Amino acid sequence: MATRSSSYKKRLTKRSIMPPHSPQFPIPASSRRFFVTRRRISMMMIPLALFSAALFLFFMPFNGSGRSSDSFDLSHTIHEIEVVAEFPHDPKAFTQGLLYAGDDTLFESTGLYRQSSVRKVSLRTGKVEVIEKMGDKFFGEGLTLLGDSLFQVAWLTTTGFTYDLRNLTKVKPFKHHMKDGWGLATDGQVLFGSDGTSTLYRMDPLTMKVTDEHVVKYNGREVRYLNELEYINNEVWANVWQSDCIARISPKDGSLLGWILLPELRQGLLRSGHGGIDVLNGIAWDSDKKRLFVTGKLWPKLYQINLKPAAAKSERQIARQCLI
């Protein structure tokens, strides 16, 4: 399964976001004129002040969290993207898991039999600095970092592995209780997982037992093929396999909070001659600098993106684009 046909097979098989003052004594006429004039001026100033305040609020960068525009405004349910920067990415990396670990360093899990690995990657250059290959019988999937340990799951098995963050050596295998291993994320306390269905799992990182699970739906329809996961601003974001969409999910109850639409990234690569690319997959979040990164399987680029409210789209359009 080391050839290109293994990628194709997986693509087929894996189908199976103030009161006035009242004077007590008479006031001379000259003083009355003074008070009247000053009152008129004051009354004229009120609408001017209100207008100035409105202009300030209108032009001031602001979002739902009260932060400046360098943070993400998640008050909208449908977002599109704008590319902030592009970085090189290994075009042979079948990206299955992605995370940002500070100091412009990424950790990435790659798939395909006999090619699966966990790797430390430079954000700026795309260079693979350290790599640990999996056994030939494993097809690498989702990856997350909790403490000093990297957790990785694998496709078509309930076996996963932990790695030492410092040198990527395997620490020990584990068994999880999802139906399959697709995606992983963490809030720093628990693990969240996906298995290619519409279910988002919560797991105890010590025992890997499922402590809660929720079926994710959009307008009554299950959002199937939840894939790579990332925990961002108290939400779980999930690539939806075989789509150009990211689903924003509440980890509390599994409710769908919104969509992020990214079709222009893959389409742009295809137009520029990169015909061998696979699907969008891979989300990484720099929580300190509020930077969001995405890439895809066999993509030659990794993108830093910002979000912007999407043009009006019907529920049918969203369903057609994001539900597989």
Buried (B, 14 or more C-beta within 10 A) or exposed (E): BEEEEBBEEBBEEBEEBEEEEEEEEEEEEEEEEEEEEEEEEEEEEEEEEEEEEEEEEEEEEBBEEEEEEEBBBBEBBBBBBEBEEEBBBBBEBBBBBBBBBEEBBBBBBBBBBBBBBBBBBBBEEBEBEEEBBBEEEBBBBBBBBBEEBBBBBBBBBBBBBBBEBEEBEBBEEBEBBBEBBBBBBBBEEBBBBBBBBBBBBBBEBEEBEBEBBBEBBBEEEBBBBBBBBBBBEEBBBBBBBBBBBBBBBBBEEBEBBBBBBBBBBBEEBEEEEBEBBBBBBBBBBBEEEBBBBBBBBBBBBBBBBBBEEBEEBEEEEBEEBBBE
